[in-house]
Amino acid sequence: MEEHQKKAFDFAADMTKQLITLSTAIITITITFSKDLVGGVSNQYLWLLLVVWGIYFFSILLGLSTLGALTGNLDPMPVRRKDRYGKEVRVPIAPIISVNTDNIVSTSRLQVYSFILAVFLTCLYGYLNANAASNSPKVSESTNKGKGRNVCVDSTIECCDTSCIRSK
């Protein structure tokens, strides 16, 4: 194997590992810090967050598949064939010294595309969730001598007793 072929396999494996690591880290961070970063997970956009996690997980699986394909190209399994006496023998196969085979390129492309889609949807989720949190009225109990009236902090909301009405 020539030096540039070794480098191609190394770079392909490194990129795949980095995307696996980033996907795992983003899933962990969004699970751990979603409450602190954007005020909790809004039920309105929970479905989007679950879809994003699924896409990241799919990207991880594709990355593992790509690493397996890289390994399989370098050291393919021998083929079982029958010899002229009918006995099964293993015939070694020459390694495929290229990262440009369909089994590597297809899984690698899908991994990259799914990772990019997941990053975009993560940003969209953060924007929508932050927007929803900033647009929702913040209701606090008033100190109105126990009459049970609510006071809304948002200036476009008027409160009467326990209900709030958006004013024009």
The 8 nearest C-alpha neighbors of each residue, nearest first, counted from 0:
[[1, 4, 2, 5, 96, 3, 73, 94],
 [0, 2, 4, 3, 5, 6, 96, 7],
 [1, 3, 5, 4, 6, 0, 7, 8],
 [4, 2, 6, 5, 1, 7, 0, 8],
 [5, 3, 7, 6, 1, 2, 8, 0],
 [4, 6, 2, 8, 3, 7, 9, 1],
 [5, 7, 9, 3, 4, 8, 10, 2],
 [6, 8, 4, 10, 5, 9, 11, 3],
 [7, 9, 11, 5, 6, 10, 12, 98],
 [10, 8, 6, 12, 7, 11, 13, 5],
 [11, 9, 13, 7, 12, 8, 6, 14],
 [12, 10, 8, 14, 13, 9, 7, 15],
 [11, 13, 15, 9, 10, 14, 8, 16],
 [14, 12, 10, 16, 15, 11, 9, 17],
 [15, 13, 17, 11, 16, 12, 10, 18],
 [14, 16, 12, 18, 13, 17, 62, 11],
 [17, 15, 19, 13, 14, 18, 20, 12],
 [18, 16, 20, 14, 19, 15, 21, 13],
 [17, 19, 21, 15, 20, 16, 22, 14],
 [20, 18, 16, 59, 22, 17, 21, 62],
 [19, 21, 17, 23, 18, 22, 24, 16],
 [22, 20, 24, 18, 23, 19, 25, 17],
 [23, 21, 25, 19, 24, 55, 20, 18],
 [22, 24, 20, 26, 21, 25, 19, 27],
 [23, 25, 21, 27, 22, 26, 28, 20],
 [24, 26, 28, 22, 27, 23, 29, 21],
 [27, 25, 23, 29, 24, 28, 30, 22],
 [28, 26, 24, 30, 25, 29, 31, 23],
 [27, 29, 25, 31, 30, 26, 32, 24],
 [30, 28, 33, 26, 32, 31, 27, 25],
 [31, 29, 27, 28, 32, 33, 26, 25],
 [30, 32, 28, 29, 27, 33, 34, 35],
 [31, 33, 35, 34, 29, 28, 36, 30],
 [34, 32, 29, 36, 39, 35, 30, 37],
 [39, 35, 33, 38, 32, 36, 37, 40],
 [34, 36, 32, 33, 38, 37, 39, 31],
 [37, 35, 33, 34, 32, 38, 39, 29],
 [36, 38, 129, 39, 34, 35, 33, 128],
 [39, 37, 34, 35, 36, 40, 33, 132],
 [34, 40, 38, 33, 37, 41, 35, 36],
 [39, 41, 34, 42, 33, 45, 38, 128],
 [40, 42, 43, 44, 45, 39, 128, 131],
 [43, 41, 45, 44, 40, 46, 39, 128],
 [42, 44, 41, 45, 46, 128, 40, 131],
 [45, 43, 47, 46, 42, 41, 48, 128],
 [44, 46, 42, 48, 47, 43, 41, 49],
 [45, 47, 49, 44, 48, 50, 43, 42],
 [48, 46, 50, 44, 45, 49, 51, 124],
 [47, 49, 51, 45, 50, 46, 52, 124],
 [48, 50, 52, 46, 51, 47, 53, 45],
 [51, 49, 53, 47, 48, 52, 46, 54],
 [52, 50, 48, 54, 53, 49, 117, 47],
 [53, 51, 55, 49, 54, 50, 56, 26],
 [52, 54, 50, 56, 51, 55, 57, 49],
 [53, 55, 57, 51, 56, 52, 117, 58],
 [56, 54, 58, 52, 57, 53, 22, 117],
 [55, 57, 59, 53, 58, 54, 52, 60],
 [58, 56, 54, 60, 55, 59, 53, 61],
 [59, 57, 110, 55, 61, 56, 60, 113],
 [58, 60, 62, 56, 19, 57, 61, 55],
 [61, 59, 57, 63, 62, 58, 64, 56],
 [62, 60, 64, 58, 110, 59, 63, 106],
 [63, 61, 65, 59, 64, 60, 15, 110],
 [62, 64, 66, 60, 65, 61, 67, 59],
 [63, 65, 61, 67, 62, 66, 68, 60],
 [66, 64, 62, 68, 67, 63, 103, 106],
 [67, 65, 69, 63, 68, 64, 62, 70],
 [66, 68, 64, 70, 65, 69, 71, 63],
 [67, 69, 71, 65, 70, 66, 103, 72],
 [70, 68, 66, 72, 67, 71, 65, 103],
 [69, 71, 67, 73, 68, 72, 74, 66],
 [70, 72, 75, 68, 74, 69, 73, 67],
 [71, 73, 95, 69, 70, 74, 75, 94],
 [72, 74, 94, 70, 71, 95, 75, 96],
 [73, 75, 71, 72, 94, 70, 76, 93],
 [76, 74, 71, 72, 94, 73, 92, 77],
 [77, 75, 78, 74, 92, 91, 71, 90],
 [78, 76, 91, 90, 92, 89, 75, 79],
 [77, 79, 90, 89, 80, 91, 76, 92],
 [80, 78, 89, 88, 90, 87, 77, 81],
 [81, 79, 88, 87, 89, 78, 82, 90],
 [80, 82, 87, 85, 86, 88, 83, 79],
 [81, 83, 85, 84, 86, 87, 80, 88],
 [82, 84, 85, 81, 86, 87, 80, 88],
 [85, 83, 82, 86, 81, 87, 88, 80],
 [84, 86, 81, 82, 83, 87, 80, 88],
 [87, 85, 81, 82, 84, 88, 83, 80],
 [88, 86, 81, 80, 82, 79, 85, 89],
 [89, 87, 80, 79, 81, 86, 90, 82],
 [90, 88, 79, 78, 77, 80, 91, 87],
 [89, 91, 78, 77, 79, 88, 92, 80],
 [92, 90, 77, 78, 89, 93, 76, 75],
 [93, 91, 77, 94, 75, 90, 78, 76],
 [92, 94, 95, 91, 75, 74, 73, 96],
 [95, 93, 73, 74, 72, 96, 75, 92],
 [96, 94, 72, 97, 73, 93, 75, 74],
 [95, 97, 94, 73, 72, 4, 98, 0],
 [98, 96, 99, 95, 100, 4, 72, 8],
 [97, 99, 100, 103, 8, 7, 96, 69],
 [100, 98, 97, 104, 101, 103, 102, 96],
 [99, 101, 102, 103, 98, 104, 97, 95],
 [100, 102, 104, 103, 105, 99, 106, 98],
 [101, 103, 100, 105, 104, 68, 106, 65],
 [104, 102, 101, 65, 68, 106, 100, 105],
 [103, 105, 107, 101, 106, 102, 99, 108],
 [106, 104, 108, 107, 101, 103, 102, 109],
 [107, 105, 109, 108, 65, 103, 104, 61],
 [106, 108, 110, 104, 109, 105, 65, 103],
 [109, 107, 111, 105, 110, 106, 104, 112],
 [108, 110, 112, 106, 107, 111, 113, 105],
 [109, 111, 58, 107, 113, 61, 108, 112],
 [110, 112, 114, 108, 109, 113, 115, 107],
 [113, 111, 109, 115, 114, 110, 108, 116],
 [112, 114, 116, 110, 115, 111, 58, 109],
 [113, 115, 117, 111, 112, 116, 58, 110],
 [116, 114, 118, 112, 117, 113, 111, 119],
 [117, 115, 113, 119, 114, 118, 120, 112],
 [116, 118, 120, 114, 119, 51, 115, 54],
 [119, 117, 121, 115, 120, 116, 114, 122],
 [118, 120, 116, 122, 117, 121, 123, 115],
 [121, 119, 123, 117, 122, 118, 124, 116],
 [122, 120, 118, 124, 123, 119, 117, 125],
 [121, 123, 125, 119, 120, 124, 126, 118],
 [124, 122, 120, 126, 121, 125, 127, 119],
 [123, 125, 121, 127, 122, 126, 128, 120],
 [126, 124, 122, 128, 123, 127, 129, 121],
 [125, 127, 123, 129, 124, 128, 130, 122],
 [128, 126, 130, 124, 129, 125, 131, 123],
 [127, 129, 131, 125, 130, 126, 124, 132],
 [130, 128, 132, 126, 131, 127, 37, 125],
 [131, 129, 127, 133, 132, 128, 126, 134],
 [132, 130, 128, 134, 129, 133, 127, 135],
 [131, 133, 129, 130, 135, 134, 128, 38],
 [132, 134, 130, 131, 135, 129, 136, 128],
 [135, 133, 131, 132, 130, 136, 129, 153],
 [134, 136, 132, 133, 131, 137, 130, 153],
 [137, 135, 153, 138, 134, 151, 152, 156],
 [136, 138, 152, 151, 135, 139, 153, 150],
 [139, 137, 151, 150, 136, 152, 149, 140],
 [138, 140, 150, 149, 141, 151, 137, 152],
 [141, 139, 149, 150, 142, 138, 148, 147],
 [142, 140, 143, 149, 150, 139, 148, 147],
 [141, 143, 144, 140, 145, 148, 146, 147],
 [142, 144, 141, 145, 146, 148, 147, 140],
 [145, 143, 142, 146, 147, 141, 148, 140],
 [146, 144, 147, 143, 142, 148, 141, 140],
 [145, 147, 148, 144, 143, 160, 142, 141],
 [148, 146, 145, 149, 160, 161, 143, 140],
 [147, 149, 160, 146, 161, 141, 150, 159],
 [150, 148, 140, 141, 161, 139, 160, 158],
 [149, 151, 141, 139, 138, 158, 140, 152],
 [152, 150, 138, 153, 137, 156, 139, 158],
 [151, 153, 137, 138, 154, 150, 136, 139],
 [152, 154, 151, 155, 156, 136, 137, 138],
 [155, 153, 156, 152, 151, 157, 166, 165],
 [156, 154, 166, 153, 165, 157, 167, 164],
 [157, 155, 165, 154, 166, 164, 153, 163],
 [158, 156, 164, 163, 165, 166, 159, 155],
 [159, 157, 163, 162, 150, 164, 149, 151],
 [158, 160, 162, 161, 163, 157, 148, 149],
 [159, 161, 148, 162, 149, 158, 147, 163],
 [160, 162, 149, 148, 159, 163, 158, 147],
 [163, 161, 159, 158, 160, 164, 149, 157],
 [162, 164, 158, 157, 156, 159, 165, 161],
 [165, 163, 157, 156, 166, 158, 162, 159],
 [166, 164, 156, 155, 157, 167, 163, 158],
 [165, 167, 155, 156, 164, 157, 154, 163],
 [166, 165, 155, 156, 164, 157, 154, 153]]
